[in-house]
Amino acid sequence: MIDELKITVKNLEEVYQHVHHAESLKFLEAGRVSFLKMAGSSMESLIASGIYPVVRAIEVDYLREIKTGEILVKTCIKDVSERSVVFEQELFNERGKMAIKASVVCMFLYKELGRAGEVPITFRDYRQK
């Protein structure tokens, strides 16, 4: 299953006249948060139960610039292991062209344990078909 999140970009990096690469990481994060909610485990509900999703690794390919307008972030789960979830994400710029392709490995820190633990049951069988 793929989650699609539309975001309106209003501000550009003044020097470059496009979105700064670090800002695009926030768009990817918003996509993952949207996916969590769609999957039935919102960020708020996970944190309320003492589970904190965190990024362990991220690989980002910047393909095109992003300017002001509506962009689209597509997010799906590529793989699930005992202790991590790999999200695959694509970000399409205001012209509808793929601007970013990313692979993000997330783990879940358990407040109770003081360390990473098993992937919550909601995600164990949640893979892209």
VONU-247613 format. One record per residue (C-alpha): residue number from 1; x, z, y. Coordinates in nm, 3 decimals, always signed. Example, Ala and Ser with C-alpha at 12.3 -4.5 7.8 and 13.67 -1.06 7.14 Angstrom:
REM residues 2
<node pos="1" c1="+1.230" c3="+0.780" c2="-0.450"/>
<node pos="2" c1="+1.367" c3="+0.714" c2="-0.106"/>
REM end
This chain:
REM residues 129
<node pos="1" c1="+0.000" c3="+0.000" c2="+0.000"/>
<node pos="2" c1="+0.121" c3="-0.087" c2="+0.348"/>
<node pos="3" c1="+0.040" c3="+0.104" c2="+0.666"/>
<node pos="4" c1="+0.028" c3="-0.095" c2="+0.990"/>
<node pos="5" c1="+0.070" c3="+0.078" c2="+1.325"/>
<node pos="6" c1="+0.035" c3="-0.097" c2="+1.660"/>
<node pos="7" c1="+0.235" c3="+0.047" c2="+1.951"/>
<node pos="8" c1="+0.233" c3="-0.065" c2="+2.314"/>
<node pos="9" c1="+0.582" c3="-0.083" c2="+2.463"/>
<node pos="10" c1="+0.576" c3="-0.011" c2="+2.837"/>
<node pos="11" c1="+0.936" c3="+0.065" c2="+2.932"/>
<node pos="12" c1="+1.256" c3="-0.131" c2="+2.884"/>
<node pos="13" c1="+1.619" c3="-0.023" c2="+2.909"/>
<node pos="14" c1="+1.695" c3="-0.119" c2="+3.270"/>
<node pos="15" c1="+2.044" c3="-0.253" c2="+3.202"/>
<node pos="16" c1="+1.948" c3="-0.465" c2="+2.899"/>
<node pos="17" c1="+1.589" c3="-0.562" c2="+2.992"/>
<node pos="18" c1="+1.478" c3="-0.490" c2="+2.634"/>
<node pos="19" c1="+1.414" c3="-0.181" c2="+2.422"/>
<node pos="20" c1="+1.730" c3="+0.019" c2="+2.348"/>
<node pos="21" c1="+1.813" c3="+0.033" c2="+1.977"/>
<node pos="22" c1="+1.781" c3="+0.413" c2="+1.969"/>
<node pos="23" c1="+1.429" c3="+0.392" c2="+2.111"/>
<node pos="24" c1="+1.328" c3="+0.166" c2="+1.822"/>
<node pos="25" c1="+1.409" c3="+0.452" c2="+1.581"/>
<node pos="26" c1="+1.119" c3="+0.642" c2="+1.742"/>
<node pos="27" c1="+0.889" c3="+0.349" c2="+1.664"/>
<node pos="28" c1="+1.000" c3="+0.360" c2="+1.300"/>
<node pos="29" c1="+0.938" c3="+0.737" c2="+1.292"/>
<node pos="30" c1="+0.587" c3="+0.682" c2="+1.430"/>
<node pos="31" c1="+0.530" c3="+0.432" c2="+1.149"/>
<node pos="32" c1="+0.634" c3="+0.683" c2="+0.884"/>
<node pos="33" c1="+0.415" c3="+0.955" c2="+1.037"/>
<node pos="34" c1="+0.123" c3="+0.711" c2="+1.033"/>
<node pos="35" c1="+0.196" c3="+0.629" c2="+0.667"/>
<node pos="36" c1="+0.199" c3="+1.000" c2="+0.575"/>
<node pos="37" c1="-0.144" c3="+1.043" c2="+0.734"/>
<node pos="38" c1="-0.280" c3="+0.735" c2="+0.552"/>
<node pos="39" c1="-0.141" c3="+0.871" c2="+0.224"/>
<node pos="40" c1="-0.334" c3="+1.196" c2="+0.270"/>
<node pos="41" c1="-0.050" c3="+1.424" c2="+0.385"/>
<node pos="42" c1="-0.027" c3="+1.429" c2="+0.762"/>
<node pos="43" c1="+0.289" c3="+1.560" c2="+0.925"/>
<node pos="44" c1="+0.087" c3="+1.854" c2="+1.058"/>
<node pos="45" c1="-0.049" c3="+1.949" c2="+0.715"/>
<node pos="46" c1="+0.294" c3="+1.925" c2="+0.552"/>
<node pos="47" c1="+0.456" c3="+2.143" c2="+0.820"/>
<node pos="48" c1="+0.166" c3="+2.392" c2="+0.805"/>
<node pos="49" c1="+0.238" c3="+2.431" c2="+0.433"/>
<node pos="50" c1="+0.611" c3="+2.486" c2="+0.498"/>
<node pos="51" c1="+0.728" c3="+2.135" c2="+0.398"/>
<node pos="52" c1="+0.940" c3="+1.940" c2="+0.646"/>
<node pos="53" c1="+0.998" c3="+1.567" c2="+0.588"/>
<node pos="54" c1="+1.349" c3="+1.477" c2="+0.710"/>
<node pos="55" c1="+1.555" c3="+1.159" c2="+0.720"/>
<node pos="56" c1="+1.857" c3="+1.171" c2="+0.489"/>
<node pos="57" c1="+1.974" c3="+0.814" c2="+0.542"/>
<node pos="58" c1="+1.866" c3="+0.513" c2="+0.741"/>
<node pos="59" c1="+1.980" c3="+0.152" c2="+0.732"/>
<node pos="60" c1="+1.855" c3="-0.067" c2="+1.015"/>
<node pos="61" c1="+1.897" c3="-0.440" c2="+1.067"/>
<node pos="62" c1="+1.831" c3="-0.538" c2="+1.428"/>
<node pos="63" c1="+1.717" c3="-0.901" c2="+1.419"/>
<node pos="64" c1="+1.554" c3="-0.971" c2="+1.758"/>
<node pos="65" c1="+1.501" c3="-0.798" c2="+2.089"/>
<node pos="66" c1="+1.184" c3="-0.608" c2="+2.174"/>
<node pos="67" c1="+1.026" c3="-0.635" c2="+2.519"/>
<node pos="68" c1="+0.708" c3="-0.496" c2="+2.673"/>
<node pos="69" c1="+0.380" c3="-0.561" c2="+2.495"/>
<node pos="70" c1="+0.220" c3="-0.473" c2="+2.164"/>
<node pos="71" c1="+0.447" c3="-0.436" c2="+1.862"/>
<node pos="72" c1="+0.359" c3="-0.379" c2="+1.497"/>
<node pos="73" c1="+0.531" c3="-0.138" c2="+1.256"/>
<node pos="74" c1="+0.466" c3="-0.197" c2="+0.885"/>
<node pos="75" c1="+0.558" c3="+0.085" c2="+0.646"/>
<node pos="76" c1="+0.544" c3="+0.115" c2="+0.268"/>
<node pos="77" c1="+0.710" c3="+0.319" c2="-0.005"/>
<node pos="78" c1="+0.978" c3="+0.125" c2="-0.187"/>
<node pos="79" c1="+1.083" c3="+0.396" c2="-0.432"/>
<node pos="80" c1="+1.017" c3="+0.758" c2="-0.522"/>
<node pos="81" c1="+1.256" c3="+0.986" c2="-0.709"/>
<node pos="82" c1="+1.234" c3="+1.355" c2="-0.789"/>
<node pos="83" c1="+1.378" c3="+1.456" c2="-0.451"/>
<node pos="84" c1="+1.341" c3="+1.160" c2="-0.216"/>
<node pos="85" c1="+1.116" c3="+0.883" c2="-0.096"/>
<node pos="86" c1="+1.252" c3="+0.548" c2="+0.022"/>
<node pos="87" c1="+1.041" c3="+0.386" c2="+0.291"/>
<node pos="88" c1="+1.072" c3="+0.019" c2="+0.369"/>
<node pos="89" c1="+0.980" c3="-0.070" c2="+0.725"/>
<node pos="90" c1="+0.943" c3="-0.384" c2="+0.932"/>
<node pos="91" c1="+0.892" c3="-0.395" c2="+1.306"/>
<node pos="92" c1="+0.748" c3="-0.707" c2="+1.468"/>
<node pos="93" c1="+0.811" c3="-0.763" c2="+1.838"/>
<node pos="94" c1="+0.562" c3="-0.858" c2="+2.109"/>
<node pos="95" c1="+0.588" c3="-1.226" c2="+2.003"/>
<node pos="96" c1="+0.500" c3="-1.138" c2="+1.641"/>
<node pos="97" c1="+0.854" c3="-1.206" c2="+1.516"/>
<node pos="98" c1="+1.031" c3="-0.962" c2="+1.284"/>
<node pos="99" c1="+1.269" c3="-0.768" c2="+1.508"/>
<node pos="100" c1="+1.379" c3="-0.486" c2="+1.275"/>
<node pos="101" c1="+1.401" c3="-0.433" c2="+0.901"/>
<node pos="102" c1="+1.480" c3="-0.079" c2="+0.788"/>
<node pos="103" c1="+1.523" c3="+0.128" c2="+0.474"/>
<node pos="104" c1="+1.477" c3="+0.502" c2="+0.524"/>
<node pos="105" c1="+1.548" c3="+0.774" c2="+0.267"/>
<node pos="106" c1="+1.347" c3="+1.091" c2="+0.332"/>
<node pos="107" c1="+1.371" c3="+1.429" c2="+0.167"/>
<node pos="108" c1="+1.143" c3="+1.728" c2="+0.197"/>
<node pos="109" c1="+1.281" c3="+2.063" c2="+0.311"/>
<node pos="110" c1="+1.087" c3="+2.363" c2="+0.187"/>
<node pos="111" c1="+1.084" c3="+2.660" c2="+0.426"/>
<node pos="112" c1="+1.027" c3="+2.893" c2="+0.130"/>
<node pos="113" c1="+1.335" c3="+2.763" c2="-0.055"/>
<node pos="114" c1="+1.555" c3="+2.714" c2="+0.250"/>
<node pos="115" c1="+1.658" c3="+2.373" c2="+0.112"/>
<node pos="116" c1="+1.530" c3="+2.039" c2="-0.009"/>
<node pos="117" c1="+1.289" c3="+2.040" c2="-0.298"/>
<node pos="118" c1="+1.076" c3="+1.805" c2="-0.504"/>
<node pos="119" c1="+0.881" c3="+1.524" c2="-0.344"/>
<node pos="120" c1="+0.524" c3="+1.646" c2="-0.281"/>
<node pos="121" c1="+0.283" c3="+1.535" c2="-0.552"/>
<node pos="122" c1="+0.097" c3="+1.310" c2="-0.306"/>
<node pos="123" c1="+0.393" c3="+1.068" c2="-0.305"/>
<node pos="124" c1="+0.513" c3="+1.076" c2="-0.665"/>
<node pos="125" c1="+0.303" c3="+0.782" c2="-0.781"/>
<node pos="126" c1="+0.264" c3="+0.618" c2="-0.444"/>
<node pos="127" c1="+0.462" c3="+0.299" c2="-0.472"/>
<node pos="128" c1="+0.427" c3="-0.050" c2="-0.333"/>
<node pos="129" c1="+0.240" c3="-0.267" c2="-0.582"/>
REM end
